[in-house]
Amino acid sequence: MDDGAKPAIPDGNPFTQVPIEVTISVGRARPLVRELLRLKRDAILPLDRKVDDLVELYVGDRLIARGELTELDGDQAGQLAVRLTEVADLQDGL
């Protein structure tokens, strides 16, 4: 992890305007196929993480950060968000 200081990105760089998809991973499940085929509405599929564990943020298959799930307030009440606690160094990763 770095100390939070990031190199300045020039405002005129056209790549700063390109949207990118970030995937948030809250956990994984590994059921047997027969268990998966038996799933019905209201079934519970246990994940490999606890509620208070950090979630992971990925761009493609690269881990870029970790954070805590949180809920926004005000006009966006109920909206799920992530508060970053660790951010990868762009050269070294996490």
Summary of the structure (lengths in Angstrom):
residues: 94
radius of gyration: 17.6
end to end distance: 6.0
largest distance: 54.4
contacts: 152
relative contact order: 0.20
helix: 13%
strand: 30%
